[in-house]
Structure formats: structure tokens, C-alpha cells
Amino acid sequence: MGGGQQQLQQLSQELQALDEEIESLEGEVSDLNDEKDEIDEAVEAIETLETGSTVQVPLGGDAYLRAEVQDIDEIVVSLGASYAAEQEQGTAIETLRRKQDALDEEIASIRGQIEELEEESDEIEEQAMQAQQQMQQQQMQQMQQMQGEGGDGDDE
């Protein structure tokens, strides 16, 4: 009986580890979706703002400064690895859309990992149910044997 409980405990620990990994990956997907939303907002701003528009510029620490757009035709876009480049409006939008495409690919990859982990979790849950049923059957057999032995003693 101890072996069955040990197996159930091990399966339970594996399930918990898988659940934690799935939760972590889902957090990554959420962060990537937030990044995509920020890119959408940037593209919308680039498309709608005009030279002379007043905007709120984030300074950090939730502080903002009002500023006037002096030239909407040239946008500074982060290229990654701490590099940025000044690009024309259309090129900047294309660069941002490529970033979104890369994020979509990364999200799809992570969702694939989540699906694999969920399948593994389902298999482990099935194993745990089988192990628990086996333990219950063994306990029932032991109880029946004990009752049978006790019954034999009473009949004599």
C-alpha cells in the first residue's frame, strides 16, 4: 500500500510542476500580447498624429510632459538590442508590424508548448486515477480477506 501512495504523491508533484510551468508560459503569452497592444497603439498614433499635434510624453514613474510633434514624417523606432533608428513614417509602421509578426510566432510557439504540457498533465492525471483505483481495489481485497479470516474463526 505504501508504494501506491508514494506513486500518487510523485504523480501529484509532477502535476503541480506542470501546472506551475503552464502558468508561467501563460504569463509570457499575456506579456507578449500586451507588447502587441502597445505596438498597435504606436501604429495608430503614427497614422493619426500630424506635425504640430500635442502629445503626452512619458517621463517614467507615471509622469508625463506635454509636447508638440515637430515632424511626424520621421519616427525613431527601436530595432532591438538597445539600437534605434530614425525611419520614415511608412517604414516605421512596417518595422512595427514585423515586430508584431515575430511576437505572433513566439506566442504560437509558447501556445504549442502549453498544449504539450496540458497533454502530459492529462496523461499523468489518468495515471493517478488508475493508481488510486488500484489502491482502492487492494484495500477492498484486504478488507475482504480480513473479514473472511475473522469469519472463519467465529464459525469454529
Backbone as CSV, one residue per row, in Angstrom:
resi,resn,N_x,N_y,N_z,CA_x,CA_y,CA_z,C_x,C_y,C_z
1,MET,0.825,-1.187,0.000,0.000,0.000,0.000,0.870,1.251,0.000
2,GLY,1.996,1.215,0.698,2.890,2.366,0.762,3.398,2.758,-0.610
3,GLY,3.655,1.738,-1.478,4.150,2.019,-2.822,3.144,2.785,-3.651
4,GLY,1.850,2.447,-3.496,0.799,3.128,-4.234,0.669,4.578,-3.817
5,GLN,0.753,4.812,-2.521,0.671,6.190,-2.028,1.886,6.994,-2.481
6,GLN,3.030,6.346,-2.489,4.250,7.021,-2.933,4.127,7.399,-4.412
7,GLN,3.578,6.481,-5.203,3.388,6.768,-6.627,2.404,7.921,-6.809
8,LEU,1.319,7.931,-6.035,0.344,9.025,-6.122,0.982,10.357,-5.744
9,GLN,1.815,10.339,-4.709,2.474,11.564,-4.278,3.420,12.074,-5.375
10,GLN,4.154,11.155,-5.995,5.076,11.538,-7.071,4.294,12.123,-8.259
11,LEU,3.188,11.476,-8.622,2.368,11.974,-9.729,1.785,13.349,-9.391
12,SER,1.395,13.526,-8.139,0.855,14.814,-7.698,1.916,15.913,-7.807
13,GLN,3.136,15.600,-7.442,4.220,16.577,-7.548,4.507,16.916,-9.008
14,GLU,4.474,15.903,-9.875,4.680,16.150,-11.306,3.579,17.049,-11.861
15,LEU,2.340,16.790,-11.443,1.213,17.613,-11.894,1.386,19.066,-11.437
16,GLN,1.805,19.233,-10.188,1.991,20.583,-9.657,3.084,21.318,-10.443
17,ALA,4.183,20.624,-10.741,5.270,21.244,-11.508,4.793,21.634,-12.906
18,LEU,4.006,20.758,-13.535,3.467,21.069,-14.864,2.525,22.265,-14.805
19,ASP,1.667,22.304,-13.795,0.734,23.426,-13.650,1.486,24.740,-13.482
20,GLU,2.564,24.726,-12.697,3.360,25.937,-12.494,4.027,26.375,-13.795
21,GLU,4.523,25.397,-14.563,5.158,25.729,-15.844,4.140,26.291,-16.830
22,ILE,2.949,25.693,-16.865,1.882,26.179,-17.744,1.505,27.605,-17.356
23,GLU,1.371,27.857,-16.060,1.019,29.198,-15.582,2.089,30.216,-15.977
24,SER,3.339,29.828,-15.869,4.440,30.719,-16.245,4.386,31.035,-17.741
25,LEU,4.156,30.016,-18.556,4.077,30.227,-20.007,2.872,31.097,-20.378
26,GLU,1.746,30.893,-19.684,0.575,31.725,-19.948,0.864,33.180,-19.584
27,GLY,1.667,33.397,-18.549,2.087,34.753,-18.193,2.927,35.375,-19.299
28,GLU,3.806,34.567,-19.897,4.622,35.055,-21.015,3.736,35.459,-22.193
29,VAL,2.741,34.631,-22.493,1.818,34.939,-23.597,1.092,36.254,-23.311
30,SER,0.661,36.433,-22.070,-0.024,37.665,-21.691,0.888,38.883,-21.880
31,ASP,2.141,38.755,-21.457,3.100,39.855,-21.629,3.327,40.167,-23.107
32,LEU,3.445,39.120,-23.932,3.649,39.318,-25.363,2.430,39.981,-26.007
33,ASN,1.236,39.589,-25.563,0.013,40.231,-26.083,-0.039,41.704,-25.677
34,ASP,0.413,42.008,-24.459,0.477,43.412,-24.031,1.428,44.201,-24.928
35,GLU,2.553,43.576,-25.263,3.531,44.233,-26.142,2.921,44.479,-27.525
36,LYS,2.161,43.502,-28.030,1.488,43.681,-29.321,0.495,44.837,-29.264
37,ASP,-0.237,44.945,-28.145,-1.200,46.032,-27.976,-0.494,47.389,-27.994
38,GLU,0.664,47.456,-27.346,1.434,48.701,-27.339,1.875,49.070,-28.755
39,ILE,2.254,48.075,-29.537,2.646,48.335,-30.927,1.446,48.849,-31.714
40,ASP,0.265,48.247,-31.490,-0.954,48.732,-32.157,-1.202,50.202,-31.832
41,GLU,-1.027,50.554,-30.559,-1.228,51.944,-30.147,-0.214,52.861,-30.834
42,ALA,1.028,52.400,-30.941,2.066,53.209,-31.592,1.738,53.412,-33.069
43,VAL,1.337,52.346,-33.745,0.990,52.451,-35.167,-0.188,53.403,-35.347
44,GLU,-1.198,53.271,-34.489,-2.360,54.158,-34.582,-1.939,55.617,-34.388
45,ALA,-1.052,55.847,-33.426,-0.578,57.220,-33.191,0.185,57.744,-34.402
46,ILE,1.054,56.912,-34.971,1.835,57.334,-36.141,0.908,57.683,-37.304
47,GLU,-0.145,56.876,-37.464,-1.063,57.091,-38.586,-1.971,58.304,-38.387
48,THR,-2.275,58.647,-37.137,-3.260,59.710,-36.909,-2.654,61.057,-36.521
49,LEU,-1.466,61.039,-35.912,-0.865,62.307,-35.484,-0.365,63.109,-36.681
50,GLU,-0.341,64.406,-36.505,0.163,65.305,-37.545,1.223,66.206,-36.928
51,THR,2.065,66.761,-37.760,3.035,67.745,-37.284,2.262,68.866,-36.596
52,GLY,2.696,69.243,-35.400,2.017,70.282,-34.630,1.056,69.740,-33.593
53,SER,0.774,68.422,-33.638,-0.107,67.818,-32.642,0.539,67.891,-31.263
54,THR,-0.300,67.996,-30.240,0.183,67.965,-28.859,0.020,66.546,-28.336
55,VAL,1.088,66.031,-27.734,1.072,64.665,-27.204,1.574,64.663,-25.760
56,GLN,1.298,63.584,-25.049,1.810,63.379,-23.694,3.007,62.440,-23.811
57,VAL,4.155,62.887,-23.381,5.377,62.091,-23.470,5.682,61.506,-22.091
58,PRO,5.784,60.167,-21.989,6.091,59.569,-20.675,7.527,59.872,-20.256
59,LEU,7.675,60.307,-19.011,9.000,60.606,-18.474,9.493,59.473,-17.573
60,GLY,8.610,58.562,-17.224,8.926,57.490,-16.279,8.248,57.776,-14.956
61,GLY,8.066,56.737,-14.142,7.426,56.921,-12.852,6.009,57.445,-12.960
62,ASP,5.322,57.136,-14.048,3.955,57.601,-14.313,3.851,59.123,-14.384
63,ALA,4.904,59.766,-14.829,4.892,61.217,-15.045,4.944,61.476,-16.547
64,TYR,4.192,62.496,-16.991,4.107,62.819,-18.410,4.346,64.310,-18.621
65,LEU,4.776,64.631,-19.821,5.037,66.016,-20.204,4.304,66.270,-21.511
66,ARG,3.655,67.423,-21.632,3.015,67.778,-22.906,4.094,68.276,-23.851
67,ALA,3.992,67.799,-25.083,4.972,68.218,-26.096,4.266,68.353,-27.434
68,GLU,4.888,69.114,-28.320,4.341,69.307,-29.659,5.170,68.490,-30.639
69,VAL,4.492,67.755,-31.517,5.167,66.965,-32.535,5.726,67.929,-33.570
70,GLN,7.046,67.923,-33.717,7.667,68.853,-34.667,7.734,68.278,-36.071
71,ASP,7.884,66.927,-36.176,7.986,66.325,-37.510,7.495,64.885,-37.444
72,ILE,6.267,64.637,-37.874,5.676,63.298,-37.833,6.214,62.409,-38.949
73,ASP,6.940,63.004,-39.901,7.447,62.232,-41.031,8.633,61.347,-40.664
74,GLU,9.311,61.659,-39.576,10.466,60.855,-39.152,10.195,60.320,-37.745
75,ILE,10.237,58.997,-37.611,9.926,58.314,-36.358,11.173,57.559,-35.901
76,VAL,11.492,57.628,-34.627,12.600,56.840,-34.081,11.993,55.530,-33.568
77,VAL,12.478,54.406,-34.132,11.934,53.090,-33.818,13.039,52.211,-33.248
78,SER,12.719,51.520,-32.158,13.670,50.583,-31.567,13.829,49.387,-32.501
79,LEU,15.083,49.017,-32.740,15.376,47.870,-33.597,15.723,46.631,-32.774
80,GLY,15.830,46.806,-31.472,16.211,45.711,-30.588,17.668,45.829,-30.199
81,ALA,18.075,45.101,-29.182,19.457,45.095,-28.694,19.945,46.509,-28.384
82,SER,19.048,47.341,-27.861,19.355,48.725,-27.468,19.719,49.622,-28.646
83,TYR,19.303,49.261,-29.850,19.531,50.097,-31.021,18.202,50.662,-31.509
84,ALA,18.257,51.876,-32.021,17.073,52.523,-32.591,17.508,53.237,-33.867
85,ALA,16.546,53.480,-34.724,16.858,54.173,-35.978,15.719,55.128,-36.308
86,GLU,16.072,56.225,-36.941,15.066,57.159,-37.425,14.578,56.634,-38.772
87,GLN,13.256,56.503,-38.886,12.678,55.960,-40.107,11.533,56.847,-40.567
88,GLU,11.267,56.791,-41.875,10.103,57.492,-42.403,8.853,56.826,-41.849
89,GLN,7.767,57.561,-41.867,6.516,57.108,-41.277,6.114,55.704,-41.755
90,GLY,6.087,55.479,-43.061,5.681,54.179,-43.610,6.628,53.060,-43.217
91,THR,7.918,53.345,-43.251,8.921,52.345,-42.883,8.819,52.001,-41.402
92,ALA,8.549,53.013,-40.589,8.390,52.784,-39.148,7.214,51.847,-38.885
93,ILE,6.120,52.074,-39.581,4.946,51.211,-39.415,5.275,49.784,-39.844
94,GLU,5.997,49.632,-40.976,6.398,48.298,-41.439,7.272,47.602,-40.394
95,THR,8.210,48.337,-39.813,9.090,47.775,-38.781,8.277,47.305,-37.586
96,LEU,7.313,48.116,-37.172,6.473,47.738,-36.038,5.608,46.521,-36.361
97,ARG,5.102,46.452,-37.578,4.284,45.292,-37.985,5.141,44.010,-38.017
98,ARG,6.399,44.127,-38.440,7.301,42.960,-38.428,7.542,42.491,-36.991
99,LYS,7.650,43.458,-36.083,7.790,43.096,-34.668,6.572,42.321,-34.193
100,GLN,5.394,42.772,-34.619,4.167,42.070,-34.239,4.147,40.653,-34.808
101,ASP,4.584,40.507,-36.047,4.637,39.174,-36.657,5.562,38.255,-35.865
102,ALA,6.707,38.791,-35.443,7.649,38.000,-34.638,7.018,37.626,-33.295
103,LEU,6.273,38.559,-32.717,5.587,38.272,-31.457,4.518,37.193,-31.656
104,ASP,3.793,37.264,-32.786,2.782,36.248,-33.095,3.422,34.860,-33.185
105,GLU,4.585,34.781,-33.828,5.287,33.499,-33.945,5.710,32.984,-32.573
106,GLU,6.204,33.888,-31.744,6.628,33.492,-30.404,5.425,33.030,-29.574
107,ILE,4.319,33.733,-29.695,3.093,33.350,-28.983,2.631,31.970,-29.443
108,ALA,2.648,31.735,-30.748,2.228,30.426,-31.283,3.132,29.320,-30.755
109,SER,4.417,29.577,-30.694,5.369,28.594,-30.176,5.086,28.273,-28.708
110,ILE,4.850,29.314,-27.920,4.576,29.112,-26.492,3.250,28.387,-26.307
111,ARG,2.252,28.733,-27.115,0.956,28.037,-27.009,1.112,26.558,-27.356
112,GLY,1.995,26.251,-28.306,2.285,24.851,-28.623,2.896,24.140,-27.424
113,GLN,3.811,24.810,-26.738,4.413,24.230,-25.528,3.353,23.995,-24.458
114,ILE,2.441,24.975,-24.319,1.365,24.838,-23.325,0.497,23.630,-23.650
115,GLU,0.157,23.449,-24.926,-0.671,22.304,-25.326,0.025,20.987,-24.993
116,GLU,1.338,20.916,-25.271,2.090,19.698,-24.962,2.081,19.424,-23.465
117,LEU,2.277,20.465,-22.672,2.288,20.306,-21.222,0.913,19.898,-20.705
118,GLU,-0.146,20.454,-21.296,-1.501,20.083,-20.887,-1.796,18.626,-21.218
119,GLU,-1.312,18.155,-22.379,-1.486,16.740,-22.736,-0.741,15.847,-21.754
120,GLU,0.489,16.247,-21.413,1.275,15.486,-20.438,0.564,15.482,-19.083
121,SER,-0.004,16.615,-18.715,-0.736,16.722,-17.454,-1.947,15.791,-17.459
122,ASP,-2.668,15.741,-18.573,-3.826,14.850,-18.686,-3.409,13.392,-18.538
123,GLU,-2.281,13.021,-19.133,-1.790,11.645,-19.031,-1.433,11.307,-17.580
124,ILE,-0.800,12.235,-16.902,-0.416,11.997,-15.505,-1.658,11.901,-14.627
125,GLU,-2.655,12.731,-14.898,-3.914,12.653,-14.139,-4.561,11.282,-14.330
126,GLU,-4.508,10.785,-15.560,-5.076,9.456,-15.842,-4.308,8.372,-15.067
127,GLN,-2.982,8.483,-15.060,-2.164,7.528,-14.305,-2.506,7.593,-12.815
128,ALA,-2.693,8.790,-12.305,-3.020,8.961,-10.887,-4.369,8.333,-10.568
129,MET,-5.340,8.507,-11.457,-6.657,7.901,-11.232,-6.562,6.382,-11.234
130,GLN,-5.784,5.848,-12.170,-5.612,4.394,-12.227,-4.922,3.875,-10.966
131,ALA,-3.902,4.594,-10.517,-3.176,4.185,-9.315,-4.101,4.243,-8.100
132,GLN,-4.926,5.256,-8.028,-5.853,5.387,-6.905,-6.889,4.259,-6.935
133,GLN,-7.390,3.923,-8.122,-8.356,2.823,-8.241,-7.720,1.504,-7.835
134,GLN,-6.470,1.316,-8.238,-5.751,0.107,-7.860,-5.607,0.010,-6.350
135,MET,-5.251,1.119,-5.735,-5.105,1.129,-4.272,-6.426,0.803,-3.596
136,GLN,-7.517,1.361,-4.099,-8.831,1.094,-3.522,-9.205,-0.376,-3.668
137,GLN,-8.897,-0.958,-4.832,-9.183,-2.373,-5.040,-8.372,-3.240,-4.077
138,GLN,-7.110,-2.886,-3.895,-6.262,-3.633,-2.971,-6.791,-3.515,-1.548
139,GLN,-7.225,-2.341,-1.167,-7.777,-2.155,0.179,-9.043,-2.977,0.357
140,MET,-9.896,-2.999,-0.663,-11.129,-3.795,-0.598,-10.796,-5.275,-0.456
141,GLN,-9.804,-5.731,-1.244,-9.408,-7.140,-1.153,-8.861,-7.472,0.229
142,GLN,-8.077,-6.576,0.785,-7.518,-6.798,2.117,-8.627,-6.838,3.161
143,MET,-9.602,-5.943,3.024,-10.720,-5.932,3.974,-11.522,-7.222,3.861
144,GLN,-11.728,-7.695,2.627,-12.487,-8.931,2.427,-11.728,-10.124,3.001
145,GLN,-10.408,-10.109,2.819,-9.595,-11.197,3.371,-9.653,-11.186,4.898
146,MET,-9.580,-9.992,5.470,-9.624,-9.880,6.930,-10.985,-10.305,7.455
147,GLN,-12.055,-9.967,6.754,-13.397,-10.356,7.172,-13.567,-11.871,7.030
148,GLY,-12.986,-12.396,5.948,-13.066,-13.843,5.725,-12.318,-14.602,6.800
149,GLU,-11.153,-14.095,7.198,-10.384,-14.753,8.250,-11.096,-14.635,9.581
150,GLY,-11.677,-13.481,9.841,-12.411,-13.280,11.095,-13.657,-14.144,11.122
151,GLY,-14.295,-14.338,9.991,-15.498,-15.151,9.889,-15.192,-16.614,10.126
152,ASP,-14.042,-17.086,9.655,-13.660,-18.476,9.845,-13.468,-18.765,11.339
153,GLY,-12.923,-17.823,12.056,-12.672,-18.018,13.476,-13.977,-18.076,14.245
154,ASP,-15.008,-17.351,13.802,-16.270,-17.332,14.504,-17.070,-18.612,14.257
155,ASP,-16.888,-19.209,13.069,-17.657,-20.400,12.717,-17.172,-21.610,13.471
156,GLU,-15.937,-21.647,13.914,-15.416,-22.842,14.580,-15.828,-22.922,15.956
